[in-house]
Amino acid sequence: MTKKTEKNRITQLFEKLKAEKKKGFIAFITAGDPDIGTTKKIIRELEHSGADMIELGIPFSDPMADGPTIQASYERAVKGGVHLTDVLKLVEEVRKESQIPLVLFGYYNPIFNYGLKKFAKAAAQAGADGVLIVDLPPEESDEIKSELDKNGVDLIFLLTPTSDEGRMSLVASKASGFIYFVSVTGVTGARAAVSSDIHKYVKRVRKHTDLPLGVGFGISTPAQAKEVCRSADAAVVGSAIVSIISKNKGPNLIKELGSFVSGIKRGI
């Protein structure tokens, strides 16, 4: 597949938000939790309720960067037999009815085992817009970046409060789409408050890049999302959404998700 020449959905989204003087809402869910069919319904509801982009977690047996809520969702999906191939098929299905930007969020092992070249091509053909590999440092990313670039898929990197100027510069030189800034050190999970230093960190990152910045890890209320978006271009909410999915079964699930997501969107 030749590299796409048009801007992909991530770039288009952030350009549209900037033109409208708005901020974005990125929602994370684990693909296949509670099952693939329900995940498709959840994606539909997230978009309908105000999510601007969706990160789809690829189930993995050892998600060490994630807190207990997302770890448990990965375990449920793995037990349900969900693999990378199922996630790619899900993206393909979603693309039949939606153009919301989709980012595949995962760990390196399943992607490496699938084959980097094969994965990049399959991700693009399915309709994924970006890939974020949480345990792949930028120093070791050239091979997968090359394959994703050929297929017009953004490679998104993480920065944290402990990232020094050298790391920020390196990530800025390799990233595309947007940069995901982790608002706290440690694993994912909802927290009572957003770090008061977040605006200072965002300002530091902006010295190195013009790419949009999404801030996540720990955001679980409309007020937190609003606070983050004072300086960031988008707020990322994951554990709070995954927690709702784990606690609600049946018809209540979509209703509860819609209510929560629209509340976050209003906050932003």
Secondary structure as GFF3:
##gff-version 3
##sequence-region A 1 268
A	DSSP	alpha_helix	9	19	.	.	.	ID=ss1
A	DSSP	beta_strand	24	30	.	.	.	ID=ss2
A	DSSP	alpha_helix	36	49	.	.	.	ID=ss3
A	DSSP	beta_strand	53	57	.	.	.	ID=ss4
A	DSSP	alpha_helix	68	79	.	.	.	ID=ss5
A	DSSP	alpha_helix	84	94	.	.	.	ID=ss6
A	DSSP	beta_strand	102	106	.	.	.	ID=ss7
A	DSSP	alpha_helix	108	114	.	.	.	ID=ss8
A	DSSP	alpha_helix	116	126	.	.	.	ID=ss9
A	DSSP	beta_strand	130	133	.	.	.	ID=ss10
A	DSSP	three_ten_helix	138	140	.	.	.	ID=ss11
A	DSSP	alpha_helix	142	150	.	.	.	ID=ss12
A	DSSP	beta_strand	154	156	.	.	.	ID=ss13
A	DSSP	beta_strand	158	159	.	.	.	ID=ss14
A	DSSP	alpha_helix	165	174	.	.	.	ID=ss15
A	DSSP	beta_strand	179	182	.	.	.	ID=ss16
A	DSSP	alpha_helix	198	206	.	.	.	ID=ss17
A	DSSP	beta_strand	213	216	.	.	.	ID=ss18
A	DSSP	alpha_helix	222	228	.	.	.	ID=ss19
A	DSSP	beta_strand	234	237	.	.	.	ID=ss20
A	DSSP	alpha_helix	239	247	.	.	.	ID=ss21
A	DSSP	alpha_helix	252	267	.	.	.	ID=ss22
###
